[in-house]
Amino acid sequence: MAFYISALQKCPYLPDQEELLVLSDPREMVGNVQYGQLLQKGFRRNGSVAYRPMCPQCDACISVRIPVAEFQPDRGQRRTWGRNQGIQIREQAPQWDAAHARLFAEYQYWRHPGGGMDEHADRLYREMIVETGGVDARLLVFEQDDHLLAVALVDVLDGGVSAVYTFYTPDLPQRGLGIFAILSQIEWTRKQRLPYLYLGYWVASSPKMDYKKRFRPLEGFVAGDWRLLSAARNRE
């Protein structure tokens, strides 16, 4: 498979930094086996393209994963789990769904106002959620009383489950739906008898990423190897 280097662009996580990515050839389909190998090397997937940061003056992006057999929720996570037990979760194949697309657009307007994603939500929904290339992708759909609350896109690979993208209603901040979605994906990964849930990139100095360090134990891909991250666990 051929790989390309992106142009320098503004970093989405750190101010005054520029981002450089290694990208797989979009003309070549990334299959399950090949993507599973890339995931082990710190790559992620967006639509049909695998990518990894290769910034010339920064190595802050660390690919992280949870060993699900060892995970134990902290007190705040247990509360979030408890307050959302009325939610039903069903699995389906990625496909266009008008209700999902509306929720995706609402999430972008709330989460990324003025960042460009909210202005092209319909196209991004197709590219990020519907178009999955050759990877075994599933949607976990969160509903309560026939109301759509959240959707999580996951990839199912031999070495684990990759949490690709989750979007949820912004109208229920007290429910902690983002955290609940991760806790649910941990349980779903256990049921698949797979060892890891991959959470994407973690940037220690980015407030947007703080929630990831709450999931312990947490392993990071550092200096070409997966190792336990030693940051102290926060508790409420």
KOLLOLUM-529277 format. One record per residue (C-alpha): residue in three letters; x, y, z. Coordinates in pm, 1 decimal, decimal comma. Example, Ala and Ser with C-alpha at 12.3 -4.5 7.8 and 13.67 -1.06 7.14 Angstrom:
<sites>
res->Ala; X->1230,0; Y->-450,0; Z->780,0
res->Ser; X->1367,0; Y->-106,0; Z->714,0
</sites>
This chain:
<sites>
res->Met; X->0,0; Y->0,0; Z->0,0
res->Ala; X->122,8; Y->348,0; Z->-87,9
res->Phe; X->132,8; Y->629,6; Z->166,7
res->Tyr; X->141,5; Y->1005,1; Z->124,6
res->Ile; X->232,6; Y->1304,2; Z->338,8
res->Ser; X->-30,4; Y->1572,7; Z->386,9
res->Ala; X->28,8; Y->1944,2; Z->364,0
res->Leu; X->90,5; Y->2127,2; Z->689,7
res->Gln; X->-232,4; Y->2246,6; Z->847,3
res->Lys; X->-349,9; Y->2396,0; Z->1173,9
res->Cys; X->-343,0; Y->2149,4; Z->1462,5
res->Pro; X->-695,5; Y->2077,0; Z->1593,3
res->Tyr; X->-568,5; Y->2021,4; Z->1949,4
res->Leu; X->-279,4; Y->2255,7; Z->2025,8
res->Pro; X->-270,9; Y->2629,3; Z->1948,5
res->Asp; X->23,6; Y->2759,2; Z->1750,3
res->Gln; X->107,9; Y->2407,9; Z->1627,5
res->Glu; X->86,9; Y->2264,6; Z->1277,6
res->Glu; X->-20,0; Y->1912,1; Z->1190,5
res->Leu; X->141,6; Y->1678,7; Z->937,9
res->Leu; X->-18,6; Y->1341,9; Z->859,5
res->Val; X->87,5; Y->1017,6; Z->695,3
res->Leu; X->-211,6; Y->907,9; Z->481,7
res->Ser; X->-289,8; Y->581,8; Z->307,0
res->Asp; X->-366,1; Y->602,3; Z->-63,9
res->Pro; X->-741,7; Y->679,3; Z->-85,0
res->Arg; X->-757,0; Y->483,0; Z->-412,9
res->Glu; X->-663,2; Y->161,4; Z->-229,8
res->Met; X->-909,9; Y->-11,9; Z->0,2
res->Val; X->-778,5; Y->-75,8; Z->350,7
res->Gly; X->-906,4; Y->-419,6; Z->452,6
res->Asn; X->-955,6; Y->-560,6; Z->799,3
res->Val; X->-623,5; Y->-742,9; Z->820,3
res->Gln; X->-419,8; Y->-453,2; Z->686,5
res->Tyr; X->-594,9; Y->-196,0; Z->902,1
res->Gly; X->-553,9; Y->-416,6; Z->1207,4
res->Gln; X->-179,4; Y->-411,7; Z->1146,7
res->Leu; X->-178,3; Y->-33,6; Z->1101,1
res->Leu; X->-381,2; Y->16,0; Z->1418,9
res->Gln; X->-109,2; Y->-167,3; Z->1610,4
res->Lys; X->136,9; Y->91,8; Z->1479,2
res->Gly; X->-60,6; Y->392,5; Z->1596,0
res->Phe; X->-273,8; Y->457,7; Z->1286,7
res->Arg; X->-640,0; Y->555,7; Z->1287,6
res->Arg; X->-912,7; Y->548,3; Z->1023,9
res->Asn; X->-1127,9; Y->828,2; Z->886,3
res->Gly; X->-1363,5; Y->703,0; Z->617,8
res->Ser; X->-1161,2; Y->491,0; Z->376,4
res->Val; X->-823,6; Y->647,0; Z->468,7
res->Ala; X->-583,2; Y->537,6; Z->744,2
res->Tyr; X->-367,8; Y->811,5; Z->895,4
res->Arg; X->-111,2; Y->886,8; Z->1162,9
res->Pro; X->38,4; Y->1217,5; Z->1281,4
res->Met; X->399,5; Y->1277,9; Z->1182,7
res->Cys; X->445,4; Y->1635,6; Z->1296,8
res->Pro; X->802,1; Y->1765,2; Z->1256,5
res->Gln; X->826,9; Y->1947,8; Z->1591,7
res->Cys; X->572,0; Y->1769,6; Z->1808,7
res->Asp; X->497,4; Y->1415,5; Z->1928,4
res->Ala; X->211,8; Y->1498,5; Z->2164,6
res->Cys; X->-46,1; Y->1272,4; Z->1994,5
res->Ile; X->-34,1; Y->930,4; Z->2159,0
res->Ser; X->-253,3; Y->647,3; Z->2034,8
res->Val; X->-421,7; Y->490,7; Z->2339,4
res->Arg; X->-613,8; Y->174,5; Z->2419,4
res->Ile; X->-790,6; Y->17,8; Z->2718,5
res->Pro; X->-718,4; Y->-346,2; Z->2813,5
res->Val; X->-1083,2; Y->-421,0; Z->2877,0
res->Ala; X->-1033,2; Y->-725,4; Z->3102,7
res->Glu; X->-845,0; Y->-506,4; Z->3351,2
res->Phe; X->-1061,7; Y->-196,0; Z->3336,8
res->Gln; X->-1237,9; Y->-90,0; Z->3656,7
res->Pro; X->-1459,7; Y->221,3; Z->3648,6
res->Asp; X->-1395,7; Y->501,5; Z->3894,5
res->Arg; X->-1670,2; Y->645,6; Z->4112,9
res->Gly; X->-1781,8; Y->906,1; Z->3859,1
res->Gln; X->-1795,0; Y->649,9; Z->3580,7
res->Arg; X->-2002,4; Y->416,9; Z->3798,3
res->Arg; X->-2250,0; Y->699,6; Z->3858,1
res->Thr; X->-2268,5; Y->772,4; Z->3485,9
res->Trp; X->-2326,7; Y->404,6; Z->3415,4
res->Gly; X->-2606,2; Y->389,4; Z->3672,4
res->Arg; X->-2795,8; Y->697,3; Z->3557,8
res->Asn; X->-2813,1; Y->566,5; Z->3200,6
res->Gln; X->-2938,3; Y->212,6; Z->3260,6
res->Gly; X->-3266,7; Y->286,7; Z->3086,2
res->Ile; X->-3087,3; Y->318,1; Z->2752,2
res->Gln; X->-3114,4; Y->34,3; Z->2501,4
res->Ile; X->-2823,9; Y->-34,5; Z->2264,6
res->Arg; X->-2868,9; Y->-206,8; Z->1931,9
res->Glu; X->-2617,8; Y->-293,4; Z->1663,7
res->Gln; X->-2651,1; Y->-228,9; Z->1291,2
res->Ala; X->-2439,1; Y->-199,4; Z->979,4
res->Pro; X->-2321,0; Y->150,1; Z->878,9
res->Gln; X->-2569,7; Y->299,0; Z->635,1
res->Trp; X->-2741,0; Y->626,1; Z->560,2
res->Asp; X->-3002,5; Y->705,3; Z->822,5
res->Ala; X->-3185,6; Y->1039,1; Z->824,6
res->Ala; X->-3226,5; Y->1047,5; Z->1203,2
res->His; X->-2857,9; Y->967,7; Z->1252,8
res->Ala; X->-2761,0; Y->1238,8; Z->1004,9
res->Arg; X->-2970,9; Y->1498,6; Z->1190,1
res->Leu; X->-2815,8; Y->1402,5; Z->1522,8
res->Phe; X->-2468,4; Y->1417,4; Z->1367,8
res->Ala; X->-2538,9; Y->1771,1; Z->1242,3
res->Glu; X->-2670,4; Y->1881,3; Z->1583,1
res->Tyr; X->-2360,8; Y->1741,8; Z->1748,6
res->Gln; X->-2127,7; Y->1924,6; Z->1508,5
res->Tyr; X->-2304,8; Y->2258,5; Z->1561,1
res->Trp; X->-2271,9; Y->2212,9; Z->1936,4
res->Arg; X->-1925,0; Y->2056,2; Z->1960,9
res->His; X->-1740,3; Y->2231,4; Z->1678,7
res->Pro; X->-1909,9; Y->2567,6; Z->1615,0
res->Gly; X->-1729,4; Y->2766,9; Z->1350,4
res->Gly; X->-1469,6; Y->2494,4; Z->1300,9
res->Gly; X->-1587,7; Y->2395,2; Z->954,6
res->Met; X->-1733,2; Y->2057,3; Z->1051,4
res->Asp; X->-2069,2; Y->2213,2; Z->1136,6
res->Glu; X->-2087,6; Y->2379,7; Z->794,4
res->His; X->-2051,7; Y->2052,2; Z->601,6
res->Ala; X->-2220,3; Y->1809,8; Z->840,2
res->Asp; X->-2413,4; Y->1613,5; Z->577,9
res->Arg; X->-2105,8; Y->1544,1; Z->363,0
res->Leu; X->-1896,2; Y->1463,2; Z->670,3
res->Tyr; X->-2160,8; Y->1223,9; Z->797,3
res->Arg; X->-2139,3; Y->1026,9; Z->474,5
res->Glu; X->-1758,9; Y->1030,5; Z->469,1
res->Met; X->-1701,7; Y->953,8; Z->838,0
res->Ile; X->-1991,9; Y->725,0; Z->926,6
res->Val; X->-2131,3; Y->565,6; Z->610,6
res->Glu; X->-1816,3; Y->512,4; Z->401,1
res->Thr; X->-1607,2; Y->252,9; Z->583,7
res->Gly; X->-1396,9; Y->103,8; Z->304,4
res->Gly; X->-1313,4; Y->-262,0; Z->355,6
res->Val; X->-1315,4; Y->-257,1; Z->736,6
res->Asp; X->-1567,7; Y->-454,4; Z->945,3
res->Ala; X->-1749,8; Y->-156,1; Z->1096,0
res->Arg; X->-2061,7; Y->-151,2; Z->1314,4
res->Leu; X->-2292,3; Y->113,3; Z->1455,2
res->Leu; X->-2398,0; Y->96,5; Z->1817,9
res->Val; X->-2724,3; Y->290,3; Z->1842,3
res->Phe; X->-2831,4; Y->426,0; Z->2182,7
res->Glu; X->-3205,0; Y->481,9; Z->2230,4
res->Gln; X->-3452,7; Y->534,2; Z->2514,2
res->Asp; X->-3830,8; Y->540,7; Z->2479,1
res->Asp; X->-3789,6; Y->549,4; Z->2099,8
res->His; X->-3568,2; Y->859,5; Z->2120,0
res->Leu; X->-3227,2; Y->848,9; Z->1952,8
res->Leu; X->-2961,8; Y->961,9; Z->2202,4
res->Ala; X->-2625,4; Y->859,6; Z->2056,9
res->Val; X->-2450,8; Y->665,1; Z->1782,2
res->Ala; X->-2105,4; Y->509,2; Z->1806,1
res->Leu; X->-1912,6; Y->383,5; Z->1504,4
res->Val; X->-1668,8; Y->101,9; Z->1587,6
res->Asp; X->-1432,1; Y->-116,0; Z->1385,8
res->Val; X->-1406,3; Y->-483,2; Z->1478,9
res->Leu; X->-1057,4; Y->-624,3; Z->1421,9
res->Asp; X->-869,5; Y->-935,4; Z->1528,2
res->Gly; X->-671,1; Y->-742,4; Z->1789,3
res->Gly; X->-954,8; Y->-540,3; Z->1937,8
res->Val; X->-1230,0; Y->-286,6; Z->1876,5
res->Ser; X->-1151,4; Y->63,9; Z->1756,9
res->Ala; X->-1382,0; Y->344,7; Z->1871,0
res->Val; X->-1392,8; Y->547,9; Z->1550,1
res->Tyr; X->-1643,1; Y->823,8; Z->1628,9
res->Thr; X->-1931,3; Y->886,4; Z->1866,7
res->Phe; X->-2193,7; Y->1159,0; Z->1843,8
res->Tyr; X->-2480,2; Y->1225,6; Z->2080,8
res->Thr; X->-2753,9; Y->1471,2; Z->2168,9
res->Pro; X->-2625,8; Y->1791,0; Z->2332,0
res->Asp; X->-2955,2; Y->1838,4; Z->2519,5
res->Leu; X->-2875,0; Y->1605,2; Z->2811,3
res->Pro; X->-2538,0; Y->1712,7; Z->2954,9
res->Gln; X->-2624,7; Y->1570,0; Z->3296,7
res->Arg; X->-2641,4; Y->1218,7; Z->3150,7
res->Gly; X->-2274,5; Y->1208,9; Z->3050,2
res->Leu; X->-2358,3; Y->1033,0; Z->2723,8
res->Gly; X->-2004,0; Y->1053,7; Z->2586,2
res->Ile; X->-1861,3; Y->872,2; Z->2888,9
res->Phe; X->-2149,6; Y->625,4; Z->2889,9
res->Ala; X->-2082,3; Y->547,0; Z->2524,0
res->Ile; X->-1719,6; Y->456,3; Z->2602,7
res->Leu; X->-1821,3; Y->244,7; Z->2902,4
res->Ser; X->-2071,3; Y->65,5; Z->2678,5
res->Gln; X->-1806,3; Y->5,4; Z->2412,9
res->Ile; X->-1578,2; Y->-144,9; Z->2679,7
res->Glu; X->-1854,8; Y->-389,2; Z->2774,1
res->Trp; X->-1931,2; Y->-458,9; Z->2408,4
res->Thr; X->-1562,4; Y->-532,5; Z->2342,7
res->Arg; X->-1557,8; Y->-777,1; Z->2635,1
res->Lys; X->-1860,5; Y->-955,5; Z->2489,1
res->Gln; X->-1677,0; Y->-989,4; Z->2157,5
res->Arg; X->-1394,7; Y->-1158,0; Z->2354,2
res->Leu; X->-1146,3; Y->-905,4; Z->2221,3
res->Pro; X->-866,4; Y->-764,4; Z->2439,0
res->Tyr; X->-857,1; Y->-391,0; Z->2367,5
res->Leu; X->-1074,5; Y->-90,4; Z->2301,1
res->Tyr; X->-872,7; Y->165,5; Z->2102,6
res->Leu; X->-969,7; Y->523,9; Z->2187,2
res->Gly; X->-776,1; Y->716,9; Z->1924,8
res->Tyr; X->-525,2; Y->986,0; Z->2012,7
res->Trp; X->-464,8; Y->1141,9; Z->2351,5
res->Val; X->-288,3; Y->1476,5; Z->2392,5
res->Ala; X->-187,3; Y->1540,8; Z->2751,9
res->Ser; X->-206,7; Y->1919,7; Z->2727,8
res->Ser; X->-538,4; Y->1932,5; Z->2540,1
res->Pro; X->-847,1; Y->1990,3; Z->2761,7
res->Lys; X->-1057,0; Y->1817,1; Z->2494,1
res->Met; X->-870,9; Y->1494,3; Z->2569,5
res->Asp; X->-885,1; Y->1499,9; Z->2949,3
res->Tyr; X->-1167,4; Y->1245,7; Z->2965,5
res->Lys; X->-949,7; Y->970,7; Z->2813,7
res->Lys; X->-703,8; Y->963,5; Z->3102,6
res->Arg; X->-992,4; Y->873,8; Z->3334,4
res->Phe; X->-1009,8; Y->526,7; Z->3180,7
res->Arg; X->-756,7; Y->307,9; Z->3361,9
res->Pro; X->-545,7; Y->119,0; Z->3296,8
res->Leu; X->-457,5; Y->302,7; Z->2976,3
res->Glu; X->-186,5; Y->195,3; Z->2734,0
res->Gly; X->-16,0; Y->426,1; Z->2485,2
res->Phe; X->187,8; Y->367,1; Z->2170,1
res->Val; X->514,9; Y->535,8; Z->2265,1
res->Ala; X->851,7; Y->504,5; Z->2087,5
res->Gly; X->727,1; Y->220,0; Z->1870,3
res->Asp; X->576,5; Y->6,3; Z->2147,0
res->Trp; X->261,8; Y->-21,5; Z->2356,0
res->Arg; X->320,6; Y->55,1; Z->2723,5
res->Leu; X->119,7; Y->140,3; Z->3033,1
res->Leu; X->78,1; Y->514,2; Z->3078,4
res->Ser; X->180,3; Y->614,8; Z->3426,4
res->Ala; X->-36,5; Y->925,7; Z->3475,7
res->Ala; X->-210,0; Y->912,1; Z->3811,7
res->Arg; X->-571,7; Y->808,5; Z->3805,2
res->Asn; X->-814,6; Y->1087,3; Z->3889,5
res->Arg; X->-1099,2; Y->1010,3; Z->4127,6
res->Glu; X->-1398,2; Y->1215,0; Z->4230,5
</sites>
